[in-house]
Amino acid sequence: MFDASLGDSRVKAVGDFVVNGDGTLSGTLDLSLGNAEALIEAIRPLAPAGDRTLALVEQVVKSLDPVASDVDGVKTVPLKVNIDRGIARIGLLPLPPIPPLFQAGF
């Protein structure tokens, strides 16, 4: 379990992962974003120039407004992240790849 706060936003993640023989991760992660709009704005300066991933995540978060719930007075959006050999996706939306934890053969 991972639980972190950044300003007015909160991220909570729960899931199981497997480290594959080539060092990549696979698994499923249930992610909860509290005050997701503030979180996106806080991490926007970290996104590479010209990268559209953050804009796509923002659209996904906005589309999930109908399923958002109130958790301790904060609008919280649930997301399911699937990771297969380092390739992460939220639904059909690909996220930047997660590099292997080690090189194969060690």
C-alpha positions, 0 to 999 in steps of 0.5 A: 500500500502507498499513501501520499499527500501533495498539497491539497491532493492525495494519492492512495495505491493498493495492489500486487506486483510480480517482478518478472525474470527480465526485471520488469513489473507486472500487476494491477494497481487500484489507485485513488486520486483525491482532488485529482485536478490539484495533483495534475497541476502540481505535477504538470511542471515535471512532464516532458515538453510536448508530452501529451500523457498528462493531458490524456490523464486529465481527460480520463480523470474528468470523464470519471467525475460521475463515479467520484466519491467523497472521502473525508471531504475530498472528491476522490476518483478511482482508477485501475492501473494494469501493468504488463512487463513494465507497460502501464495502462489506465484502461486503453490509455498507455502511460510511460513505460516503467523501466526494468528494476534490473537487467536480465541475466543478473 
